[in-house]
Each structure stands twice: as structure tokens, then as C-alpha cells.
Amino acid sequence: MKHLALICLLCSSVGWAASEEVRLDTELGPLFGTLELPADSFGTAVALIIAGSGPTDRDGNSTLLPGKNNSLKYLAEGLLGEGIATLRYDKRLIGESTSDELTEEDLRFDTYVADAELWVDYLRQRFDLPVFLIGHSEGSLIALRPDGTVAWKVALGGAIEGAASIDDDGRIYAGTGRGEIAQVDASGAVRWRFKTGDEVRATPAIARDGTIVVGSYDGNVYAIRSNGSLRWKVPTGGRVRASARIDADGRIYVGSQDNFLYCIDPSGSVLWRYNVGQDVDSTVEIGSDGTLYVGSDDGGVHALR
């Protein structure tokens, strides 16, 4: 199956990121997606996000379920905060990728595999970066087939919405919808699980001494030693969806849905907190001069010294 060059028609700049609406022309008709890019760069890697089974669109929303959860959109935003570009797309007959010539009976599993391969080809042609595939439900199967070089797969239980983090020894840390932070070694073996009181949607941050810092929907920010034991816990007044950022001196910056941005020292003491005005779900960026930049649900980006 051949495909034509895809055309990026619309670009918009939001905060420190750029979003492009993308069209991919194929023999079976066009597919549409959204490309998220870190500002002023293409990032360290690019991930293709593949929606799961059923009428699930690029943002993770299904016509079979009431309301919008935007799970894949939030996943893309979380990866973007870690400097990873993403492309998520509507599968055939879903969202914008509709067709007057195809019906659901015309589609096979291999059709979706071929579509994923076309998107991977595009990303490899456009970016000189590692390409990763991320899938959920049916999407997981698709993500495993095109490459064929998967070393291992581990089920941690519950949705994993934040990016995984890797320490200097190759150990991997991820939060889950079951409220756990898990450490997985380079062979795929789960070494330990730390239980919080609610979902963990943030990406774990790793301090220079190996401490893992991550927030939970139970409203706490946790510092966990590399052996899985608790070092300290700091309560906030709301759910913590934002990933923490750690500066060169070990100070931790993390937002909460209580409208505050927190600055916590390495021992777990709160040095200060700043009222942003609405929920803080984004990850702080630190400028070369130490200025902190953070977005919030009020639609603004705040710069703090």
C-alpha cells in the first residue's frame, strides 16, 4: 500500500507547545490526526498513540460512553511535558477519518495494522528521532505487531496515563490507575509496588540521589526511595495530576488541583506555594535563569522567579 505525503494544514501555538492537524492520504482514503510538538524543537522522541477497540477517537473518547474522558489527549500532553512529541489519529470510520466508500464490514485487523505502519513511516521520514508506539486495548496489539522487536511486556494493572521514567541504572518507574507506583527492571520484572490512596496519572520524577517523586489523586506528593520505601509525603488540598519537576538544587515544583503550585525541599518541607487561581495540571518548566513557567486551567502561563 502506497501513501502520499501528508499535509499539515493547520498549526497553532499554545503555551510552550505546537499542535498540528495532520492528514495522511492512503489508497483507502484519508486519515486524520493531531501532532503535538515541544516548542522550538522536535523533542527527544516521538510516540504514535493508537486508540483501542470500538468507536474510540484520537482523544480516547467513545460514542458508546457518556461524556468525554480525553484520556489519550491527556496522555499526549503528559508526554509533551517530558519533551516527547506525539501523533494520535482517528481510526478508519471514526472521528474525522470517515469514508463514503468503506463500511465496517470492509475493515479487518490487518487494515488497522497497515494504517499504523503508514503513520510510523511518516514519522520516520519527518523526524530523525526514535519512534515509539503506544496502544490501549486493541491498540496494544497493533502497537506490538508492526515493529516485531518487543523485548517484553508487563501488565501493571489499571490505566497508565503518565510517561514512564528511567533511572541511571535502567530501572523503570510508572504510575497506574490502581494508585500504585511500580519499579520494573530492565528485564521486565516488577521489583516492587508502592500503594497510594488513589490514581497516579503523573510521570514520576527522579532526583539525583535516586528518590522518586510523584503525586497522586489522593492529594499527596510522595518521595519514594529506590528500594520502594516511603521517604516522605506532603499533602496538598487537591488531586495531583501534574508531574513534578526537580531543579539543580533538588527543590521540587509540582502543581495541585487546589490551585496552588508547591515548592518542596529535598527533605519534604514546603518552602512556599503560589496561588495560580485554578487547577495546576501542567508540568513546570525551568528557564536557564531559574524562572519557573507553569500553565493552569485559567488559560494562562505564569512566570515565577
N, C-alpha and C positions, 0 to 999 in steps of 0.2 A: 504494500500500500504506500503510495506516494503522498506527500503533503506539500503544500505550497508554503512559502514564507508567511509567518503570521505577522499581522499588522497591529501595532499598538496605536490605538486611535485616541485614547484619552488619558492624559496624565494629570494628576492633582497632587499637590504638596500639602501634607498635614503634619504639623509639628516638625519632627526630625526625620520623617519618612516620606517616600513617594509611592503612590499607588497607580498602577496602570491597568486599564481594562484591555484584555487581550483576546484576539480572535485567531483560531487555528483552522485553516481550510483543509479538509480531507475529502477523499473520494465519497464518503458517506454523508457529507455535509459539514458545516462549520461547527466548531466547539468554542465555547466562550469561558473565560476565566479572569482571575484577578491576580496580578503580580505585585507583591509588596517588596519594596527595596529600601534598605537603610539609606539615609541621606548621604550624599557626596561619595558613595561607594556602592559596590555590589555586595558587600558583606564578606564573611569568611566561608560561606557555603550557601547552597540553595536547596530547598526542600520542596518536592512535589507532594501536595496533600490530596489524597484520594478519598472521596466520600464513601460511606458504607452502602449497604444494600437498601433497596426500596427507593422511593421518590425523595431522596436526600440531596439538597443542593450544595453548592460550593461552600456555603457558610455553616453547613451542618444541620440545616432546618428541613423538616419533613412535612409534607402536606397531610400525613397521617396523624400528626401530633399537633395539639393546640399551641398557639404562640410560637415564639422564636427563641431557640436556645443559643444560636450563633456560636456553637462550640468550636467549629473549625475556623471561624473568623477569629475567635479569641486565641486559639492555638497559633494562628499565623501572627497575631500581634505579640504573643509571648515570645515566639522565635525571633521576631523582628527586634525585640528589646535586647536580644542576645547577639545581634549582628548577623542573623541568618535570614537571607531572602527567602520568600516562599511564593509558590504558584499554586492556587487552588482553582478548580474548574467545575462547571456543571457537566454532569454526565449526559450522555445522549438522551433526548426526550425530557430532560429535567431543566428547570430554570430557563435560561436564555438559549440553551442548546436544543431547542425544539426542531422538529422537521415535519414538513408536509408529505414527505415521501416514505418515511420509515414508521413502522409501528413497533410496539414492544415485542411482538412475535418475531420480528426480523432480527432482534438482538440476541447474541449469545455471550457467554462468559468471555470467550476469546475476543469478542468485539471490544470489551472494556479493557482487556489486556493490551490489545493493539493500540487503543487510544492512549493508554498510559505510556506506551513505548514512544508514540509520536511526541507527546509532551516532553519526555525525557530527551529525545533527540533535539528538540528545540532548545531546551535549557542548556544542553552541552554545546550546541552551536553558538548560543548567545553569550554564555558565561564560561570563563576559564576557572571554574570552581568545582569542588566536589558536589555531586548531586545525590541527595538522599530522598527516599520515598517513604512517606508516612501514610498509613491507612488505618481504617477502623472497620470492624465487622467484615463485610465483603471486601472492603478496601485493603485490609491486611493481606488477604490472599493475592490481590492484584499486585500489591507492593512487593511481594516475595517472588513473583514469577519472572518479570522482565529481566532482572539482573542475574539471578541464579547463584549469587556468591554469598548468600547469607551464612554467617558463621554459627549463629544460634538465635533462638527466640525464647523469651521468658515471659510468662504471664504473671503480672504483679497484682491483678485484680483491681477493678474499678477503672474509670477513665483516667488517662494520663494526659493532662492538658498543658502542662508546662514542659519546657525542654529539659532533657537530662543534662547533668553536669559530670565532668570527668576530672578527677584529681591527678596529681603528678605521678601517682603510682598506677594509673589506669583504672582505678575503681570508679564505678558509675553510680550516680545518685539520682533518684527520681521520686516525685511525689505522686500520690494516687487519690482517686475519688473515694477510696475507703479510709482516707485520713492517715495514711502511712507515708513515711519516707523510707525508701529501701536502698540498701547498698548492694550492688551487683559487681562481681569481679570480672576480669577480662575474659574468663571462660564462659560466662553466663550464669554462674552460680550465685544465688541470693545468699549473702553473708549475714545480713540482719535486717530487721524491720523495726522502725520506731513508730509507735502509735500516737497520733494527736487526737484531738477531740472532734475533728470534722474534716471535710475535704481539704486536700492540699493541691491547689491549682498553680502555685508559683513554681518557678525554676529555682532549685537550690543554689545558693551562692557558697563558694568555698574560700575560706580565709587562708592566709599564708601558712598558719600553723595546722591546717587541715580541718579546722572546725567547719561544720556545715550549718549554714544559717538559712532558715526558710520559715515563711509564715503559713498559717492555717486559717481555714474558715471558722475555727473556734475562737478567733480573735487574738491569738498569741503568736509571737515570734519566737522560734526555737533555735537554740545553738546546741548542736549535737556533735559529740566527739566522733572521730573516725572509727571508734570501736562500737558505736551505737548507743552510748550512754549520754544522758542529758547533762549539758554543761550549765545552761541557764534558760529561763523562759521569761519573756517580757509580755505582759498583757497590753492590748490596745482596746479601744472602745468599739471596734467593729471588725468585720471579717477582713482577713488579709489575703488579697488575691495578687497583689504586686510582688514581684521578685525583689529581693534585697540587692543592694549594691554596696560594695566594700571599698573604701579608699585606701591609699598607700599607708596610712597610719592605723588601719584596722577598724576605723569607725564605720558603722553600718547605717545605711539610709534605706528606709522602707516605708511605703505608704499603707494606709488602712482605710477602710470604708467608714471610719468615724470622722473623715475629712482632714485628718492630720498626717503630715509627713514626720516620721520619727528619726532622730539621730541617736544611736545607741553605741556606747563604747564597747571595747572587746570583752569587758568583764560583765556586761549586761545591764549597766546603768544607763538610764535615759538622760542624755545630755541636754536635749531640747526637743521641742516639737513645734511644728508650724501649721497653722490652720489654713488649708488651701481653699476651703469653702464648700467643697463637695468631695465625693469619694475619690480616693487616690488609688487607681488600679494599675498605673503605668510604672515602669522601672525608671529610677533616677539615672540620669547621665551626668558624668562629672567632667567639666571642662579642664583644659590644661592649666588654667589659673585657679582651679579649685571650685569654681562656680558650679552650683547644682542646678540642673534643669529637670523639671518634672511636670507632667501633664495631669489634668484631673477632669472629672466629669463636668466641670463648669465650662469646658471647651477651651481653656487657656493653658498656656505653658508658663510656668513660674520659674524665675531665675533667682536663686538664693546664694548669698555669699556666706 
